[in-house]
Amino acid sequence: MAATGTTGRRERLRAETTAEIKSVALALMASGGPDAITLRAIAREMGMTANAIYGYFATRDDLVTTLINDVYTALADAVDAAWEAAPAKDPAGRIQAWATAFRNWAVANPEGFRLVYGDPVPGYHAPEGGAAPDAARRVCTGLAALAAAAWPHTEHLYRDSTFEWPDFDPGLRDKVREAFPELPPAAVALALRIWGHLHGLVSLEIYGHLHTQMASPDKLFREELAQLVRALGIPHQG
């Protein structure tokens, strides 16, 4: 029993220290940019030796990979939950729920947003397949779901589209065709256009550009969403 208790305490301390290392890394990034994430700087902030940090993360790249996977998974969880909570018979509501969850997560986790979508960490080499392949697939599929929800209402607007499957990255193409085999290439292009609307405004907000121009970026985002839904010709059930 005593050995078990000691092991449990040791595991809890390790988990707490690991969480603190990740928290300090994100704080360093917030204050000094992506290149501020170094194991030596983290050790200095925590009052540890650099060698002690290596007991938790063998390399700086291991730490960055873990951070990206953590924050990207949290984003995927947030948008997936919002999508599932909205009524399936209300495509406009589902699109707005997914988009709002994306913005809310980004505003609450600006360092995480910058880590996933901002400037790359200098010298970082992601593992084969990416730092967070499952989360990336889920977010990609979520964006395709937005286009799939809109497509029955907006397909007639894209009858003259010249997009073909070779126009898209094979990885994106394969993910979309597996999840939504009925969607044509024009719908994939629509998903990217929707992504441009959402990501563009959120990026401007996270990087501080909107706050110098207006009092309520949230209002701008909500109105942009409403306009997007109208432009897609989707009736709102709510």
VENSULDA-V651536 format. One line per field, one symbol per residue. phi: phi as a letter, one per 20 degrees, with the letter a starting at -180 (. if undefined). psi: psi as a letter, one per 30 degrees, with the letter a starting at -180 (. if undefined). burial: + if it has 16 or more other ideal C-beta (glycine too) atoms within 10 Angstrom, else -. A space follows every 50 residues. Layout:
phi=???
psi=???
burial=???
This chain:
phi=.fffffffffffffffffffgfffffffffecngfeecfffffffemdef fffffdcfbffffffffffffffffgfffffffffeffecffffffffff fffgffffcffffffedefffgmfcffgnnfbfffffffffffffffffe ggedgffcfefdfcgffdggffgfffffecfefegfffffgfffgfgfff fffgffenfffedbecgffffffffffffffemefeee
psi=eeeeeeeeeeeeeeeeeeeeeeeeeeeeeefgleffjkeeeeeeefhlle eeeffekeleeeeeeeeeeeeeeeeeeeeeeeeffkkfgieeeeeeeeee eeeeeeefieeeeeeefaklkkfkjllkflfieeeeeeeeeeeeeeeeef efffeffgfgkgklefflkeeeeeeefeeiffkleeeeeeeeeeeeeeee eeeeeeggeeffflfifeeeeeeeeeeeeeffgkkkf.
burial=----------------+---++-+++-++----+-++++-+++----+-- --+--++--++-+++++++++++-++-+++-++--+---+++++++++++ ++++++--++++++++-+--+--+-----+++--++++++++++++++++ +--+--------+----+------+++-++--+++++++++--++-+++- ++++++---+------+--++---+--++--+-+----
